[in-house]
Amino acid sequence: MAQIKYKETQHLRRWDLMVIIAGFIVVGIISLVQVMISGQPNRNLLLFMSLGILILSGLFYYLNTIKLIARYNEKNIKLSMLPIGTVKRKIKWEDVEETAIVELPEPSKLDAWNNVFSGLTNVITRSGNTCLHLKMKNNEVINIGCADRKQLEEFVQHVKEYHPGL
């Protein structure tokens, strides 16, 4: 069994959406307190406001905890997206046609949103502007973001010793 040679965890937080959700939560709590302070609060209104705040709080928590774990070894790359509904993908080095560590251009907002919610069918993560660019034998292109470029470069050189065709 291959040992983990390099592991990286990336949090896929979408701060723009989280700020909007947090704003709705704060406005909802303030409105809920005002309704409760008024003399005769409507129970149905309190129920719906409380449920709305609870749902928004759960969505905020979920978006805050989404993370991608990339584990690299001599045989493959294992990608896992956590926490709920764990999505996993295994990329074997034998299926990789070419590899390079490149600087990513700035993506559009739509691409960034799509990458967070699409799972691992087309992986593009942003942990800095550096990524491991993989071109697969089936013409699929995968970009896996990395925070420590030097450590990943050393690992890729190590893998190229095992797989000279990369």
VOGU-3710 file (C-alpha; in Angstrom, 3 decimals, decimal comma):
1> maqikyketq> 0,000/0,000/0,000  1,312/3,430/-0,941  1,947/5,877/1,846  0,672/9,428/1,819  3,550/11,580/0,663  1,794/14,930/0,476  -1,567/16,005/1,895  -3,315/19,315/1,607  -6,627/20,546/2,997  -8,356/23,473/1,352
11> hlrrwdlmvi> -11,431/25,234/2,659  -13,781/26,162/-0,163  -15,485/29,121/1,447  -17,560/31,514/-0,621  -17,299/34,692/1,447  -19,636/36,719/-0,749  -22,546/34,312/-0,201  -21,711/33,846/3,488  -21,884/37,607/4,113  -25,321/37,772/2,486
21> iagfivvgii> -26,602/34,810/4,524  -25,147/36,273/7,743  -26,921/39,549/6,961  -30,240/37,740/6,563  -29,653/35,896/9,842  -28,947/39,121/11,739  -31,977/40,886/10,218  -34,119/37,839/11,038  -32,970/37,747/14,665  -33,578/41,470/15,103
31> slvqvmisgq> -37,062/41,130/13,554  -37,806/38,108/15,738  -36,840/40,013/18,894  -38,997/42,993/17,849  -42,009/40,751/17,232  -41,521/39,052/20,610  -41,196/42,396/22,427  -44,442/43,660/20,896  -47,446/42,922/23,102  -49,251/40,198/21,115
41> pnrnlllfms> -46,829/38,178/18,947  -48,335/36,026/16,195  -47,346/32,376/16,787  -47,352/31,488/13,076  -45,071/34,419/12,283  -42,715/33,453/15,113  -42,624/29,850/13,862  -41,811/30,791/10,270  -39,209/33,362/11,294  -37,545/30,881/13,663
51> lgililsglf> -37,491/28,156/11,001  -36,069/30,578/8,449  -33,290/31,642/10,814  -32,547/27,996/11,637  -32,348/27,020/7,952  -30,113/29,986/7,099  -27,866/29,175/10,061  -27,509/25,579/8,864  -26,672/26,749/5,336  -24,088/29,171/6,731
61> yylntiklia> -22,496/26,369/8,768  -22,463/24,008/5,780  -20,807/26,555/3,477  -18,254/27,338/6,178  -17,241/23,682/6,578  -16,931/22,591/2,916  -13,360/21,496/2,331  -11,338/19,547/-0,180  -8,699/17,105/1,022  -6,085/16,080/-1,548
71> ryneknikls> -3,833/13,131/-0,711  -0,940/12,451/-3,061  1,192/9,304/-3,228  3,243/7,419/-5,836  0,226/5,538/-7,211  -2,615/8,052/-7,234  -4,237/11,243/-6,053  -7,263/10,902/-3,782  -9,639/13,846/-3,579  -12,376/14,041/-0,935
81> mlpigtvkrk> -14,912/16,817/-0,505  -16,374/16,981/2,990  -18,464/17,289/5,291  -21,882/16,027/4,217  -22,370/13,734/1,253  -18,695/12,998/0,967  -17,605/13,075/-2,661  -14,493/11,095/-3,472  -12,385/10,755/-6,578  -9,244/8,782/-7,279
91> ikwedveeta> -6,894/9,861/-10,069  -4,286/7,273/-10,991  -0,926/8,525/-12,220  -1,103/5,973/-15,073  -4,135/7,857/-16,452  -2,280/11,189/-16,494  -0,770/12,186/-19,836  1,084/15,309/-18,717  1,505/17,311/-15,557  2,698/20,803/-14,713
101> ivelpepskl> 2,542/23,279/-11,875  1,110/26,505/-13,270  -0,278/29,862/-12,248  -4,047/30,090/-12,663  -5,705/33,064/-14,318  -8,383/34,839/-12,304  -11,644/32,910/-12,839  -15,047/34,412/-13,364  -17,465/34,382/-10,424  -19,727/31,883/-12,215
111> dawnnvfsgl> -16,829/29,433/-12,656  -15,915/29,753/-8,970  -19,502/29,004/-7,898  -19,757/26,077/-10,297  -16,566/24,546/-8,956  -17,734/24,616/-5,350  -21,078/22,941/-6,046  -20,275/20,612/-8,973  -18,470/17,969/-6,926  -15,268/16,478/-8,247
121> tnvitrsgnt> -16,178/15,831/-11,875  -14,127/18,818/-13,018  -11,908/19,858/-10,137  -10,672/23,408/-9,994  -9,857/24,768/-6,582  -8,396/28,088/-5,578  -5,872/27,935/-2,807  -3,668/30,738/-3,978  -2,937/31,143/-7,681  -0,804/28,012/-8,082
131> clhlkmknne> -2,208/24,660/-9,132  -1,221/21,206/-10,262  -2,386/21,026/-13,873  -3,144/17,487/-15,029  -4,082/16,506/-18,569  -5,652/13,080/-18,552  -5,440/10,484/-21,338  -9,179/10,955/-21,942  -8,519/14,709/-22,646  -9,962/15,804/-19,288
141> vinigcadrk> -8,141/18,732/-17,705  -7,909/18,886/-13,913  -6,475/21,745/-11,882  -5,912/21,067/-8,195  -5,024/24,169/-6,204  -2,022/24,082/-3,907  -0,839/26,337/-1,121  2,783/25,146/-0,875  4,203/25,220/-4,397  7,735/24,100/-3,498
151> qleefvqhvk> 6,618/21,041/-1,568  4,266/19,998/-4,384  7,014/20,519/-6,996  9,318/18,239/-5,006  6,603/15,607/-4,776  5,809/15,782/-8,512  9,518/15,318/-9,300  9,493/12,292/-7,005  6,448/10,861/-8,824  8,094/11,412/-12,216
161> eyhpgl> 10,828/9,008/-11,114  8,148/6,294/-10,724  6,219/7,312/-13,852  8,729/8,611/-16,454  5,999/9,295/-19,035  4,619/12,301/-17,162
//
